């Protein structure tokens, strides 16, 4: 089984490396040739054009930053793909966008799986990220070994819509938890609590969250380096709010969260790390949230 992988950013390159380490035949392409260095060192080979990559792959994987980027790649890739091959979309995307592309792929004899991942870049690097899969059971079974090579846990949720909605829900919760963690730490700071002790107390309490255990560390370090940008956070927050409208679900917290991230992007820029959303509060009260002994980035000393 030959896999072609397009999109070697903060997340994609780790997924592609793990696919190589799993023993799979992997070819790659990205807008920036240098983005492939780590993947090529792991055993992948570079292909200069997307049509050539797609035409010589049994399965094309995309992991891209926007629906527009995915659509642009598929515009080039689908005409070159062979009947009986598969497209796996690992980007976070609107299910309507993926379903429209999947319908076009199906007309060309190409199957589709939506397989967004959740758990953070550091877990992708460790090969322990969770893959949320949607698509036909037979196609999922065919590519399950590759998905397991890229992630620690693979969950088949049903169709494309179910996988896409679940992924957006996980990010929605993470963003809300991030804002809440910042507010909690600030209350502790203003109350005179040692922030390292506060971190440990929250982590050992009923108020703990995965986001606190991870992102609070790089906030307290001051690097904010979570490997995920404000632009991506705003995109995914927008998906969550749009799904709420589409399904008739009032998402009050999600609405506040989206507006907070829009404010954060306006102040710090779209390429700023999403964890810098907490800096809005730090700047507002004039108190940085810092404590010794926390890593510059997750997975580093």
C-alpha positions as MATLAB code, in Angstrom:
seq = 'XXXXXXXXXXXXXXXXXXXXXXXXXXXXXXXXXXXXXXXXXXXXXXXXXXXXXXXXXXXXXXXXXXXXXXXXXXXXXXXXXXXXXXXXXXXXXXXXXXXXXXXXXXXXXXXXXXXXXXXXXXXXXXXXXXXXXXXXXXXXXXXXXXXXXXXXXXXXXXXXXXXXXXXXXXXXXXXXXXXXXXXXXXXXXXXXXXXXXXXXXXXXXXXXXXXXXXXXXXXXXXXXXXXXXXXXXXXXXXXXXXXXXXXXXXXXXXXXXXXXXXXXXXXXXXXXXXXXXXXXXXXXXXXXXXXXXXXXXXXXX';
ca = [
       0.000    0.000    0.000;
       1.553    3.272   -1.160;
       0.550    6.438    0.707;
       0.915    9.967   -0.595;
       0.908   12.710    2.057;
       0.267   16.411    1.367;
       0.640   18.976    4.159;
       3.739   18.785    6.352;
       3.016   21.540    8.862;
       3.231   21.410   12.664;
       0.853   18.433   12.756;
       1.158   16.745    9.373;
       4.889   16.155    9.443;
       4.609   14.142   12.674;
       1.785   12.031   11.248;
       3.823   11.377    8.113;
       6.931   10.474   10.145;
       4.931    7.975   12.196;
       3.517    6.460    9.016;
       7.074    5.933    7.787;
       8.130    4.461   11.108;
       5.205    2.052   10.831;
       6.849    0.567    7.760;
       4.588    2.107    5.115;
       5.694    3.336    1.705;
       5.236    7.122    1.948;
       5.679    9.850   -0.669;
       5.226   13.510    0.294;
       4.627   16.983   -1.070;
       4.291   20.413    0.536;
       4.400   24.034   -0.584;
       7.736   24.320    1.230;
      10.326   21.679    0.327;
      12.129   22.239    3.647;
       9.021   21.136    5.562;
       9.707   17.600    4.350;
      13.210   17.277    5.827;
      12.203   15.347    8.940;
       9.860   13.072    6.986;
      12.454   12.326    4.323;
      14.940   11.447    7.067;
      12.379    8.939    8.355;
      12.273    7.199    4.957;
       9.717    9.046    2.826;
      10.489   10.206   -0.689;
       9.683   13.567   -2.235;
       7.446   13.942   -5.301;
       7.555   17.269   -7.111;
       3.921   17.578   -8.164;
       0.594   16.735   -6.552;
      -0.822   15.026   -9.695;
       2.237   12.770   -9.876;
       2.003   12.018   -6.158;
      -1.717   11.257   -6.368;
      -1.407    9.132   -9.485;
       1.246    6.905   -7.938;
      -0.468    6.423   -4.561;
      -3.025    3.875   -3.417;
      -4.149    6.434   -0.848;
      -3.739   10.212   -0.747;
      -3.681   11.834    2.722;
      -4.235   15.570    3.184;
      -3.503   17.503    6.388;
      -3.952   21.164    5.529;
      -4.747   24.441    7.316;
      -7.998   25.425    5.584;
     -10.899   24.132    3.473;
      -9.604   26.267    0.600;
      -6.205   24.561    0.771;
      -7.809   21.122    0.739;
     -10.019   22.037   -2.222;
      -7.001   23.381   -4.142;
      -5.033   20.169   -3.591;
      -7.989   17.967   -4.563;
      -8.503   20.015   -7.731;
      -5.066   18.854   -8.822;
      -5.113   15.390   -7.259;
      -8.496   13.850   -8.069;
      -8.136   13.754  -11.866;
      -4.869   11.865  -11.428;
      -6.067    9.323   -8.848;
      -6.781    5.760   -9.919;
     -10.174    4.084   -9.520;
     -10.185    2.027   -6.333;
      -7.824    4.375   -4.490;
      -8.698    6.356   -1.344;
      -8.526    9.956   -0.170;
      -8.081   10.451    3.599;
      -8.767   13.975    4.895;
      -7.004   14.547    8.226;
      -7.582   18.305    8.345;
     -10.233   19.844   10.601;
     -12.910   20.802    8.114;
     -16.607   21.510    7.664;
     -18.279   18.171    6.933;
     -20.301   19.763    4.115;
     -17.039   20.724    2.390;
     -15.597   17.230    2.816;
     -18.827   15.551    1.710;
     -18.923   17.683   -1.451;
     -15.352   16.703   -2.316;
     -16.096   13.085   -1.367;
     -19.039   13.038   -3.797;
     -16.761   14.266   -6.550;
     -14.162   11.638   -5.607;
     -16.806    8.917   -5.597;
     -17.766    9.849   -9.131;
     -14.192    9.098  -10.124;
     -14.121    5.778   -8.249;
     -12.146    7.151   -5.294;
     -13.299    6.370   -1.728;
     -13.085    8.897    1.116;
     -12.341    8.754    4.833;
     -12.516   11.793    7.119;
      -9.902   11.207    9.828;
      -9.192   14.382   11.816;
      -6.980   13.956   14.872;
      -7.198   15.300   18.406;
      -4.833   15.513   21.362;
      -2.285   18.140   20.363;
       0.907   18.356   18.333;
       2.998   16.890   21.157;
       0.902   13.714   21.066;
       1.196   13.534   17.296;
       4.973   13.712   17.684;
       4.858   10.875   20.224;
       2.581    8.764   18.016;
      -0.132    8.915   20.668;
      -2.699   11.210   19.066;
      -6.325   10.080   18.687;
      -7.717    9.561   15.184;
     -11.449   10.212   14.702;
     -12.451    8.242   11.625;
     -15.555    8.552    9.470;
     -16.433    6.668    6.308;
     -17.455    3.266    5.010;
     -16.475    0.405    7.310;
     -14.730   -1.552    4.561;
     -12.577    1.447    3.573;
     -11.818    2.156    7.218;
     -10.746   -1.464    7.768;
      -8.438   -1.286    4.746;
      -6.567    1.720    6.118;
      -6.879    1.057    9.840;
      -3.271   -0.241   10.114;
      -1.964    3.039    8.664;
      -4.205    5.101   10.930;
      -2.964    3.144   13.942;
       0.608    3.798   12.881;
      -0.096    7.539   12.948;
      -2.098    7.615   16.192;
      -2.351    5.875   19.514;
      -6.097    5.350   19.414;
      -8.388    5.116   16.391;
     -12.149    5.561   16.857;
     -14.590    4.881   14.017;
     -17.503    7.271   14.576;
     -19.675    6.508   11.556;
     -19.782    8.743    8.507;
     -17.896   11.838    7.442;
     -20.323   14.156    9.256;
     -19.948   12.336   12.567;
     -16.145   12.443   12.455;
     -16.021   16.113   11.464;
     -18.536   17.244   14.090;
     -16.820   15.266   16.847;
     -13.444   16.795   15.967;
     -14.865   20.326   16.073;
     -16.518   19.540   19.425;
     -13.185   18.447   20.914;
     -11.534   21.685   19.791;
     -14.469   23.758   21.022;
     -14.086   22.230   24.477;
     -10.311   22.683   24.420;
     -10.594   26.399   23.604;
     -13.189   26.964   26.328;
     -11.026   25.064   28.814;
      -7.994   27.136   27.819;
      -9.730   30.430   28.574;
     -11.047   28.988   31.840;
      -7.601   27.731   32.862;
      -6.154   31.191   32.324;
      -8.840   32.773   34.486;
      -8.301   30.173   37.213;
      -4.540   30.709   37.278;
      -5.007   34.468   37.356;
      -7.318   34.206   40.365;
      -4.639   32.146   42.097;
      -1.929   34.659   41.180;
      -3.957   37.588   42.470;
      -4.762   35.618   45.610;
      -1.073   35.201   46.361;
      -0.909   31.478   45.555;
       2.409   30.140   44.251;
       1.598   29.320   40.628;
       3.538   26.074   40.525;
       1.606   24.887   43.566;
      -1.601   26.192   41.994;
      -0.898   24.209   38.818;
      -0.425   21.021   40.834;
      -3.513   21.656   42.970;
      -5.753   22.198   39.940;
      -4.275   19.128   38.223;
      -5.174   17.049   41.294;
      -8.696   18.484   41.599;
     -12.168   18.027   40.165;
     -11.496   21.146   38.073;
      -8.679   19.527   36.142;
      -8.671   19.228   32.345;
      -6.389   17.882   29.652;
      -5.830   21.474   28.531;
      -4.720   22.542   32.001;
      -2.299   19.611   32.230;
      -0.743   20.550   28.888;
      -1.227   24.153   27.765;
      -1.023   25.676   31.241;
       2.589   24.472   31.312;
       3.708   26.521   28.297;
       1.701   29.502   29.567;
       3.507   29.352   32.907;
       6.801   29.033   31.011;
       5.946   32.099   28.925;
       6.637   30.484   25.556;
       2.957   29.699   24.803;
       4.367   27.217   22.270;
       1.583   24.692   21.725;
       2.210   24.316   17.979;
      -1.291   25.565   17.106;
      -2.013   29.076   15.836;
      -4.660   31.734   16.395;
      -5.701   31.429   12.746;
      -6.407   27.716   13.191;
      -8.228   28.311   16.469;
     -10.472   30.964   14.897;
     -11.221   28.642   11.963;
     -12.242   25.781   14.229;
     -14.172   28.028   16.628;
     -16.084   29.327   13.620;
     -16.963   25.769   12.619;
     -18.334   25.086   16.110;
     -20.548   28.174   16.130;
     -21.738   27.437   12.590;
     -22.630   23.857   13.552;
     -24.632   25.254   16.470;
     -26.640   27.403   14.064;
     -27.041   24.552   11.604;
     -28.278   22.083   14.228;
     -30.291   24.586   16.265;
     -28.136   24.252   19.379;
     -27.585   27.459   21.421;
     -23.842   27.546   22.126;
     -23.475   30.423   24.578;
     -20.003   29.554   25.843;
     -18.788   28.756   22.341;
     -19.988   32.142   21.116;
     -18.039   33.977   23.827;
     -15.031   31.771   23.147;
     -15.085   32.529   19.410;
     -15.227   36.280   20.009;
     -12.363   36.020   22.517;
     -10.176   34.279   19.953;
     -11.083   36.820   17.279;
      -9.918   39.506   19.719;
      -6.724   37.561   20.443;
      -5.937   37.184   16.747;
      -6.534   40.907   16.165;
      -4.118   41.793   18.971;
      -1.334   39.217   18.561;
      -1.664   38.106   14.928;
      -2.914   34.975   13.211;
       0.434   33.189   13.476;
       0.629   33.647   17.270;
       0.209   30.465   19.288;
      -3.393   29.889   20.357;
      -2.316   29.627   24.015;
      -1.584   33.352   23.850;
      -5.326   33.873   24.276;
      -4.532   33.866   28.006;
      -2.226   36.855   27.433;
      -5.335   38.981   26.840;
      -6.104   38.545   30.542;
      -2.452   38.955   31.562;
      -2.255   42.240   29.670;
      -5.613   43.442   31.008;
      -4.639   43.052   34.667;
      -0.906   43.663   34.259;
       0.128   40.328   35.740;
       2.110   37.714   33.780;
       1.398   34.105   34.704;
       4.882   32.681   35.218;
       6.403   29.974   37.362;
       9.774   28.174   37.235;
      10.263   24.574   36.129;
       7.854   24.410   33.183;
       8.931   23.440   29.631;
       9.334   25.753   26.645;
       7.253   23.295   24.665;
       5.504   20.081   25.569;
       7.744   17.065   25.281;
      10.922   19.111   25.940;
      12.833   19.215   29.252;
];
